[in-house]
Amino acid sequence: MSQPWADKLYDVIVMGGGPAGATLAARLRRDTRLSVAIFESEKFPRDHIGESFVPSVVSSLQESGALSRVLASKCWIKKGGGYYSWDAVRPWATFFEHKAYEQDGFRRWAFHANRAEFDEILLRYAQELGAEVFEETPIKQVYRRDGFTEVDLGEKGSARCKLFVNASGRYSVTSLGGPREFLSSYRNIAIWNYIRKGRPAQSLPGDWNIFRESGVSPIGSFAFEDGWFWYIPIPLEVNGKREMVHSIGLVTDPKALKNKRDYMSASVFMETARGVPFLRDLLQEAEFVHDEFRTTANYSRISHQMCSWENREIRVGDAAFFVDPLFSTGVHFALHHTAAAAVLVKAAFDESMPEQHREDLWHDYDQMLRKQAHVFSLAIDQWYNEISLAHPDSIYWGERSAKTTFEVRNATFHYLVNGSLDEDLLHVISQGTDQVEALSEAGAWRKSHAELQRLRPADDALVQLQPNVRMRQSLTLEHPLADASEDKQDTRPQAFDHGPYWESPEEHAHEVAPRFGRPSPCLRFYFEDGNPQDTVRILWNRRNPALLERLSQPHPYGQLREGCSLAEKVLLEQLLIKGMMRVV
């Protein structure tokens, strides 16, 4: 019997029907006439971990068109932020986008969701828009041949496409070479289950609990000797009946399972959880929903390539990189990637766009994802270091204060320059001071930040461009700093910056700009005798010629920075780190 894909040449094949694959397929079907097929190895609905989100998921779903379907379901409850207890005295709590809330009084929000239902809603939405969905059809291998990609489906034959998207998670096949490197030297494992009769996380007493009066749920995170627990409310269907349960999970080192306690034992797990300050108060009457616990390895890894213009392949979500789940960023990254990847796919099929510009956009995507992965890994390391200070006798936390999560390479400073620590993360890690200087000097973020300061020349040092550095005009997917004053394409605010949007995202959608709109004109610096894709870029605007004229002649570094916009200051630092500007 002939398979439905046997005689077709799809424009795009997506490997994986989770949030990343389904949302990208939906975006493409909404905005283009491209034919899209999703090959998913499992049958939906299927259980999945990662049940607590951040607000960007709301705006991403609104842009894709799926938000109304999620809100109409019963699979979610509103999430207002989180609190983090890393000592026995006082948790630290924060709303999402706390600075924006203090300025305009609008509370940004996200979801806790039953992933089985949530993921299926997104997949069926893509299907409604015309994406062909093939479940229980795993891709065995991927080949790029004669300008097309062939996916091997084993006994079910093969399918062909012009462009391939890998959205299959952390363990997948691909046409791209190279190893998946570790972003972290820590080898964590997560162990979790669901409980009934747990108290709401927002119910704890104490003036620190900013969620109690509003009743809006936070995520609770609780450090203990061997790691940390999460505590998330979930509207779960159990035996055909919906219950409000809590997902409770423990993140620890596999060595703790071998050498210390059997956390896979229900009695040991619950005894340990009930010994943790604040968490114990939520579990007084709790009982497990399932007899068996579930586990997954939380190894932070990054792919060798995020995309390949030559192979016409793009990675999105965990297939690109996976970072420690402490900040609930898994689905955020997945959906953020799809917004950018949709621009790449459209460019690939836009024959009116010069090929060099299309290749530049794909290069930007690779660099953007690397920046995200490295910056968040630095933040995770800094967070662990801060927690370790409250657990001086813990082997687990002691190890995390003694070494960094990954080797800080020169490339890290490039990512650090145009990837500042997220304000909400800094607010939590610094316990409300919002100052990098308040962080432990032993943490990776603080050390990297200090090293970056040392790399900057003295104000009186004469600097200029290297003689073999050239410039060319192009397009960019994402410029270093989204400065609306310099980008005349769309001056509307981003969703995070527009308070009324959060009263009704769909009603106010027209008042905010999409995360990625049309590609923007930019200027790229590169070495004449080097890789033309190894560039430093800045959004093109009317001020650029004056800066370029100054860069061509020796100028004191401090004087050069005077009068520069923030984006231009970032450009100067990137040119220095890349070796494109020298001290003379």
N, C-alpha and C positions, 0 to 999 in steps of 0.2 A: 504494500500500500504506500502510495506516494505521500510524503510529508508536506504540510502546507508551505514550508519554506524552500522546498527542493528546487524549484525553478525560478526563484526570485533573487534579485539583487537589491538588497536593502540599502538605503542611504546610510543608515546608522543601525548597528546592533549594539545593544546594551547588555552586558553580562552582569546579572544581579538585579532583583526586583525590590530591594530594600528602599529606604527613604531616598538615597542618592540616585539610584537607577530610575526609580519611578518618577521622581520629581524632574530629573533632566528630561526624561521621555515626555512628560506632560508639558514642560516648557517648550520643547521643540515642536510638539504637535499643535500647541496653541499659536505659536508665532511663525511657523513655516509650513510648507507643503511636503517636508521631508518624510520619507517612509521610515518608520522606527519599529524594531522588534526587540523585545526583552526576553532573554533566556534566563530562567530562574531554576536553580537546582532543587528547591524545596516546594512543597505545596502550602499555599497560604490559606488561612492564617497559620503562622508559626510563632512560637515563643522567641523572645529576644530580650537581651539585657540592654540597659541604657534607657531607663524610663523617665528620667528627669531632664528637662531641657532649659535653655536660656532664651531670652526674648527674641533674638534674631530669628529663631525658628518661626515665630509668629509672622514677621514681615516676609520671610522667605516663602512661607505657605500662601500668604496673601498675594505675592507676586506670581506664584505658579497657578493660582486659582483654586487651590485645594483647601484653603482655610475654612470656608463655609461648611464644607463637608465634615471636617474635623470637629468644628464647633457644634454642629448639629448632632453629633454622636454622643454616646455616654461613656466614651473610653478615657476621658480626661478630667482633670480638675485644675483650677487656676493655681499657679505658683507665683509667689511674690518676691522670692529671694532665698536666702539661706542663713543658717547660723552654724558656727564652727566652734566646737569645744575641744581645745587642745590642752587644757589644764583642768584641774578640779575646782576652780574658783568661779570663773565667769565666762560663758560663751561670748563670742563676738558675732553680732547679727547685722545684716545689711539688706536693704531693698536693692532690687536691680536698678542700675543707673542712678545711684544714690545722689550724685551731684545734680543731675538733671531734675530729679524729683524735688530736691531742695530749692531749685530755682523756679520751677513752674507748677509744682504741686500735683503733677500727673504721675501715677504709678505705672511703670512699665511692668509687664507680666509675661509669664511663660506657662508651660504645662508640666504636670506629671501625667504620664499616659500609660495605658496598657499597650505595650508595643505590638502585640499580636493584632489587635484591632486597628491601631493607628497605622501600622505599616500596610495592612490590607486596604484601608481607605485610600492611601496614596497610590497603591498599585492599581486598584480598580478605576481610580480617576484617570490615570494615564491610559488605561484600556478604553474608557469611555471617549477619550479624545482621539482614539484611532491607533494607538500603539498596539501592535500585536504582542500578546503576552503568552509565553509558553512555559508553564510551570513543570516541575519535575523533569526538567530537561537540562542537565548540567553540561557545560562546555568542558571538553576534555583537553583541548589544545587550540592554540591560535597561530595562524601563519599569515604572513604578508607576502603575496605573490602577484606579480604582474599588475601592480596598481590597485589590487583589491585585498581585502582581508577575508580569509576563510576560517570559520570556526568548526572544529571537529566535535560532533555530538555523539561520538561512539556508535552504538548500534542504530541510532536514529539518523545517521548520515551526517551531512554538513550543511552549513548555510554561508552565504557570502554577503559582504557589505563593502561600502566605500570607506566608511569610518567606523572604528571600533571604540567602545567605551567600557573600561573595566570598572565596574561598581560592585564587585563581588565580595568585598570585605578583605580581611587580613590574609587569607590563605587562598590564592587564586593562581590561574595560569595567565600568561600574557605573551605578547610578541616582543616585549621590551626586555633587553638583557640587563645584567647587573644584579647584585645582591640587595636584599632589604636590610639596611644597616640598623643597628640598635641606636635609638636616641637616648636611651637610659641604661645605666649599668645595673639598675635595680630589676629584679626578676619577681614582680608581684604576681599573686594569684588572688582571684576574687571568688568567694564562696557565699552563696545566697539562698534565700528561701522567702516564703510569704507567711505572714502571721495574721491571725484574727485577734480582735480585742486589744489591739495596741491603741494607746492614747494619741490624739493628734499632736504633731510636733509643735504646733503653735500654742498648746495648752500649758506649757511649763510656766511656773511662777517666776517672778524676778523682773526688775525694771529694765534688764537688758533685752527682754523679749518684745521686740517692736511689732511682732505679728499677732499677739494674743488678742488685742482689741479689734483688729480688722477681721480676724478669722481666716485670712488668706494664708494658704499653706506655704511654708518654707521647706527646703530640704534640710535635714539635720545630719551633720557630720561630726563624728566623735572619735578623737584619738585615744588609743590605749597602748599598753606596753608593746604589743606585737603588731600594731598597724592602726587601722581606723575602720569605723562602721559607717554605712549610710543608712538612712531611714526615710522612706518615700511612700506616701499614700497612693494607692492604685485602685481604681474601680475595676476589679477583676471578675470575670465570669468563672465560677467554680461549680461544676456539675450542673451547668445550665442556668444557674442563678447568679445574678450580679451581687457582689459583696464589696464593701469598702475595706480593703486589707492594706497591709503595709509590706513593701519590699524592704527586707533588711539584709544587708550584705556586709561581709568582712573582707578587707583587703589586707593581705599579709605577705610575708616572704615564704616561698615553698619550704625553706629550711625549718620554719616554725612547725610545719606539719610533720616533718621527719624527726625533729629533735626535741619537740616540746609537747604540744597539746594536739589532740585529735579534734580539730575544729569541724570536721565532717560529722561528728557525733552531735545529735540534737541536744543532749544534756550538757555537753561541754560548751557548745556554741551559746546556748541560752544562759548558762551559768556565767560565762565570760561577759556576755552583753549586759547581764544584770549587775555586773561588778563595775561597769563604766559609769562615772558620774553623769547625771542628767539623762542619759539613755535609760538607766535603770528605772527611772520614774515613769517612762513611757511603756514599760514592758511588764508591769506588775501582774497583769492578768493575761498576758499574751500567750497564744498557743500556735503551733505551726500548722499551716494549711496542708502541706505535703510532707510525706515521710522522708523523701530523698532530697538532698541538697544538690544544687547545681554549681558548677565551677567553670571558670575560664581563666586563661593566662592573660595578664595585663602587661605584656611586654611592649614598651614603646618602641616603634620601629618606623623607618621612613624608606620609601622606595628609591631605587637608584635613579629612576626617571619618572617625572609626573606626567609627561606627555612626550610624543615624538611626532613632529611634523612629517618626517620622512615615512614613518610607519602609519601615520594617521590614526594614532591611538591616544586616548586621554584616560587618566586615572582620576577617580573621584572618591571622596569619603575615605574609609579605612583602607581601601586599595592603594591610596596615595600615602597616607601615614596614619598612625594611631598613637595618641598620647595618653598618658595616665588619666583615668576617668574622674579624678578628684574634682574638676571644675565643671562636670556635666556638659562637655563640649562636643561629644561624638556626633550627634545629629546636627548640631550647629555647623560643624565643619563640613559635614556631608552636604547640607543644603546650600551653604555658602559656595562650595565648589561647583555645584550644579549651575548657579547663577553665572559664574565666570565661564564654565565649560560651554554653556549655551552660546555665549559670544564667540568662542573659538569654533564651534561647529558651524555657526552661521557664516563666519569669515571663511572657513574652509570651502564652503559651497558658493561663495561670492566671487565669481570670476572677474568682476570689475575691479576688485581690490588687488593691487600689486602683490606678487607672491612674497616679496621681501617683507611687506607689512604684515601679511598673514603669519609668516614665520616668526616675526617679532612678537606678535600677540601670543603665540604659543610659548615662546621663550618667557614672556612675562608671567604666564600661568605657572610654569615650572618654578620660577623665582618666588612668586607670591606664596605658593604652598610651602616652599622650603622655609620662607620667613615665618609663616604661621607655626610650623612644626618646631623650629628652633626657639622662637620666642616663648612659646608655651612650655617647652621643656625647661627653659631657664626659669620660668615662673614656678613650675612644679618643684624644681630643685630648691628654689628659694623658700617656697612654702614648707617643704619637708624640713629644711634647716631651721625655720622659725619654730615649727612644732617640736623639733628635737630638744630645744632649749628648755621645754617644760617636762621633758622625760630624760633626765641626765643618766639614769641607771639602766635605760632600755637598750638592749643590744640592737633591736630593730631601728630605733631612732638614732642611736649613736652612730650606726653605720651610715645613715643618711645625712649626718652632720659632718662626717669625716671625708666624704668624697662627693664630687659633682656627678650629675646624672650622665653627662657625656663630655667628651673632650671638646673644649672650646677652641675651635679652629679659627683661622683668619676670616673665613666666610661668615662666621657667627657675628662678627662685628658689623659686617655689611647688613645682615638682617636686623641687627639691633638698632642701627641708625634709623631705619625707616619702619621700625616695628616697636613702638613704645609699649611698655607694660600696660595692659588694659586697666582702665581706671578702677573698675570694680574689683579686679584682682589685687591691685595695689592697695585699695581701701581695706580689704580683708586681711591681706598678709601683714600690712603695717599697723593693723588694729586701729584704723581710723585716722592715722596721722597723714596719710596720702603723700609721704615723702620717701623717696628711695633711700635717703640717708638714714632713715629710721630702721632699715632692714639690717639683719646680721651681716657683717662683713665677710663671713665664711660662706654665705650662700652664692650660688652660681650667678644669679642676676646681678647682685651687688658687685661681685668680683669682675664680671664682664663689663659692667657699667664703668667701674674704676679703670679698667684697662683701656676702654675706649677713650676716657678722658686723657690718659697718658699718651695716646696716639696723636692727639691734636697738637699742632705746632704752637709755639709761643706767638702772642699777638704781634710781636715785632719781626717774626721770621718772614723772609721774602719767599713767596710761593708763586708758581705759574704752571700752566699745563705742560706736560712732557711734549717734546717736539714731534713725536710720532703718534700723538692722539688726534684723531679726526672726529668730525661730527656729521650726522645725517638726520634728516627729518623723517619721521615715521609716524606710526600710531601706537598707542599704548593701551593695554587692558586695564591696568591700575597704576596710577602714578604714585610717587612716594607719599605724598600727603594730599588728601582730597580737600583742596582749598577752593571753595566756591567762588572766591573773588577772582581766581585765575582761570576757572573753567566756565566758559560762557555757554556751554551746551545746555546745562540744566542747573539753575540756581535754587531749586527747591531743596529744603533740608532733607537729610536722611531721617528714616523713621525714628531712630533713637532720639533725635534732637527736636522732634515735634510732638509736644505733649498731647494735643487733642487726638492724634492718631490712635493713642492707646485707649481712648474711650470706645472707639469703634473702628478698627483697622480698615475694614472694607469701605465704610462710609467716607473715611478721610484718606483713602488710598491715593486719590488724585493730587493731594496736597504735598506728597513726599516723592523724592526721587528714588528710582530703583537702585539697588546696590551697584549694579553694572549696567550702564546704558550703552550708547554707541561708543566705540573706541575713540579715544581723544588724540589730537595731534600732539606729538612730543618731539623732543630733540634727544638723540642718542650719541653718547661719546664712546669711542672704541679705539683700540690700538690698530694702526694701519697694518702692522705686520703680525697681528694676532687674530684670535677668533672673532669674526664680525658679530657674533651673537653675545659675546662677553661684553655687555654694555652697561653704562650708567645713564639713566634717563631723567628728564625733567619735562613736565607739561609745558608745551609751547605757548608762549603768550608775548604780549608786546614789550615786556621788560627784558626778555632774554638777550637781545642784541647788546645792551649796555653791560650786562654781566660777562658776555662772551668777550667783549673788547677788553675788559679788565683782566680776564683770565689769560689773555694772550701775552701780557707783559707782567714782569715781577711786581707784586704788590705785598705789603705787610698783611699777614693773615688776618689780624684784628681789623685792619682798615677794610679789607675785602669783604668781611662779614657785615660791616656797618651798612645799614640800609637794605640788607637782603631780606627777602621774605623767608618764612620758615622753610618752605620748599627749597629755596635757593641755598639756605644753610645746610640742609640735608644733602643737597647735591655736592657741596664743597667737601663734606665729610666723606661721602661715598667716593669721590674722585681721589681723595687722599688714601683711603683704605685700599682702593683698587690699584694704587700706584700710578694713576693717570695725572696726578699733580705732584710736583716735586718742590722741595725746599732748596732754593738756590743760594 
